[in-house]
Amino acid sequence: MSPRELGAEFIGTFALVTGVCGAALFSAPSAGLVAVAFAVGLSVMAMAFAVGPISGGHFNPAVTLGLVAGGRFEMGRAPAYVIAQVLGGAAAACVFYVILGGAAGGKWNSFTDASNLYGGTHSSLAAVALIEAVMTALFLMVIMGVTTKNCPAGFAPIAIGLFLTVIHLVAIPVSNASVNPARSTATAIFGGAEAWGSLWLFWVAPIVGGVIGGIVSKWLYDEPA
């Protein structure tokens, strides 16, 4: 595994969380959830084109582990990828924490608003766990499907980015849309005790969904070696 691969994962996840933080903190109060959904989907599409050829363009621990389950990635390489993803997301959150502290001219959201939460005034644990697991499983199926040998080369990032946009349009009202433990960790850093208390679920549910999606995809596509 080369430093370039880990650097690509860091940069790609940094860009993804930049889309989350920038849109959720500053655009969402006036533009709503559509702004966040497109910011995330388009950032992942762009980074998949830009650095995907270097690292595979995971940018998400659930994707990395789902690809391991689907036989597309070696387990021994996964921990370093996950660390790079978490650090990339955290770095982006730190940048936007500073920006938020100096921003003026509008009514902005907080990092707690941008975090993934459950219980209390938010959706129930069961509802959040289910939508996160199901959406991540479907995401893995799209990723593995559009990167099979039978699919046209070069178009995978478009399908992946557009489907991630759909996921956010569906899941933001329920769970604030994680499907990515690195994204959830990034906003939780500055999201307070409530965000930290909810964070475990946004590691467990997406990873479970990713693994299920990887296993189903491995059976469904059944590519010859």
JOKACOR-V153966 format. One record per backbone hydrogen bond with DSSP energy under -0.5 kcal/mol. NH is the residue of the N-H (numbers start at 1). CO is the residue of the C=O. E is the energy in kcal/mol with one decimal. If there is no record, write none. Layout:
nh=NH co=CO e=E
nh=NH co=CO e=E
//
This chain:
nh=5 co=2 e=-0.6
nh=6 co=2 e=-1.4
nh=7 co=3 e=-2.7
nh=8 co=4 e=-2.4
nh=9 co=5 e=-2.0
nh=10 co=6 e=-2.4
nh=11 co=7 e=-2.7
nh=12 co=8 e=-2.7
nh=13 co=9 e=-2.3
nh=14 co=10 e=-2.4
nh=15 co=11 e=-2.4
nh=16 co=12 e=-2.0
nh=17 co=13 e=-2.7
nh=18 co=14 e=-2.0
nh=19 co=15 e=-2.1
nh=20 co=16 e=-2.1
nh=21 co=17 e=-3.2
nh=22 co=18 e=-2.7
nh=23 co=19 e=-1.9
nh=24 co=20 e=-2.9
nh=25 co=21 e=-2.6
nh=26 co=22 e=-1.7
nh=27 co=22 e=-0.9
nh=27 co=23 e=-0.7
nh=28 co=23 e=-3.2
nh=30 co=27 e=-1.4
nh=31 co=27 e=-3.5
nh=32 co=28 e=-1.9
nh=35 co=32 e=-1.0
nh=36 co=32 e=-0.8
nh=37 co=33 e=-2.6
nh=38 co=34 e=-2.3
nh=39 co=35 e=-2.0
nh=40 co=36 e=-2.4
nh=41 co=37 e=-2.3
nh=42 co=38 e=-2.6
nh=43 co=39 e=-1.6
nh=44 co=40 e=-2.2
nh=45 co=41 e=-2.1
nh=46 co=42 e=-2.6
nh=47 co=43 e=-2.3
nh=48 co=44 e=-2.5
nh=49 co=45 e=-1.8
nh=50 co=46 e=-2.5
nh=51 co=47 e=-3.1
nh=52 co=47 e=-1.1
nh=54 co=51 e=-1.6
nh=55 co=51 e=-1.6
nh=56 co=52 e=-2.9
nh=64 co=60 e=-2.3
nh=65 co=61 e=-2.5
nh=66 co=62 e=-1.8
nh=67 co=63 e=-2.6
nh=68 co=64 e=-1.6
nh=69 co=65 e=-2.2
nh=70 co=66 e=-1.8
nh=71 co=68 e=-1.5
nh=72 co=67 e=-3.0
nh=73 co=67 e=-1.0
nh=77 co=74 e=-1.3
nh=78 co=74 e=-0.6
nh=78 co=75 e=-1.0
nh=79 co=75 e=-0.6
nh=81 co=77 e=-1.5
nh=82 co=78 e=-2.7
nh=83 co=79 e=-2.4
nh=84 co=80 e=-2.3
nh=85 co=81 e=-2.4
nh=86 co=82 e=-2.6
nh=87 co=83 e=-2.5
nh=88 co=84 e=-2.3
nh=89 co=85 e=-2.4
nh=90 co=86 e=-2.5
nh=91 co=87 e=-2.3
nh=92 co=88 e=-1.8
nh=93 co=89 e=-2.2
nh=94 co=90 e=-2.2
nh=95 co=91 e=-2.0
nh=96 co=92 e=-2.2
nh=97 co=93 e=-1.8
nh=98 co=94 e=-1.8
nh=99 co=95 e=-2.1
nh=100 co=96 e=-2.7
nh=101 co=97 e=-1.6
nh=102 co=98 e=-0.9
nh=102 co=99 e=-0.9
nh=103 co=99 e=-0.7
nh=103 co=100 e=-0.7
nh=108 co=106 e=-0.9
nh=109 co=25 e=-2.6
nh=114 co=110 e=-1.5
nh=115 co=111 e=-0.7
nh=115 co=112 e=-0.8
nh=117 co=115 e=-0.5
nh=119 co=123 e=-3.3
nh=122 co=119 e=-2.2
nh=123 co=174 e=-0.6
nh=128 co=124 e=-2.6
nh=129 co=125 e=-3.0
nh=130 co=126 e=-2.2
nh=131 co=127 e=-2.3
nh=132 co=128 e=-2.4
nh=133 co=129 e=-2.2
nh=134 co=130 e=-2.7
nh=135 co=131 e=-2.3
nh=136 co=132 e=-1.9
nh=137 co=133 e=-2.3
nh=138 co=134 e=-2.4
nh=139 co=135 e=-2.1
nh=140 co=136 e=-2.3
nh=141 co=137 e=-1.9
nh=142 co=138 e=-2.1
nh=143 co=139 e=-2.7
nh=144 co=140 e=-2.9
nh=145 co=141 e=-2.0
nh=146 co=142 e=-2.8
nh=147 co=143 e=-0.6
nh=148 co=145 e=-1.2
nh=151 co=148 e=-1.2
nh=155 co=152 e=-1.1
nh=158 co=155 e=-0.9
nh=159 co=155 e=-1.5
nh=160 co=156 e=-2.6
nh=161 co=157 e=-2.7
nh=162 co=158 e=-2.4
nh=163 co=159 e=-2.4
nh=164 co=160 e=-2.1
nh=165 co=161 e=-1.6
nh=166 co=162 e=-2.0
nh=167 co=163 e=-2.6
nh=168 co=164 e=-1.9
nh=169 co=165 e=-2.2
nh=170 co=166 e=-2.0
nh=171 co=167 e=-3.0
nh=172 co=168 e=-2.1
nh=174 co=171 e=-1.1
nh=175 co=171 e=-2.9
nh=176 co=171 e=-0.9
nh=176 co=172 e=-1.3
nh=177 co=171 e=-0.9
nh=184 co=180 e=-2.0
nh=185 co=181 e=-2.4
nh=186 co=182 e=-2.0
nh=187 co=183 e=-1.7
nh=188 co=184 e=-1.8
nh=189 co=185 e=-1.4
nh=190 co=187 e=-0.8
nh=191 co=188 e=-0.9
nh=192 co=188 e=-0.6
nh=195 co=191 e=-0.5
nh=196 co=192 e=-2.1
nh=197 co=193 e=-2.6
nh=198 co=194 e=-1.2
nh=199 co=195 e=-1.0
nh=201 co=198 e=-1.1
nh=202 co=198 e=-0.8
nh=202 co=199 e=-0.7
nh=203 co=200 e=-1.4
nh=204 co=200 e=-2.6
nh=205 co=201 e=-2.5
nh=207 co=203 e=-1.6
nh=208 co=204 e=-2.7
nh=209 co=205 e=-2.6
nh=210 co=206 e=-3.0
nh=211 co=207 e=-2.6
nh=212 co=208 e=-2.4
nh=213 co=209 e=-2.8
nh=214 co=210 e=-2.4
nh=215 co=211 e=-2.4
nh=216 co=212 e=-2.7
nh=217 co=213 e=-2.3
nh=218 co=214 e=-2.1
nh=219 co=215 e=-1.7
nh=220 co=216 e=-2.9
nh=221 co=217 e=-2.9
nh=222 co=217 e=-0.6
nh=222 co=218 e=-1.2
//
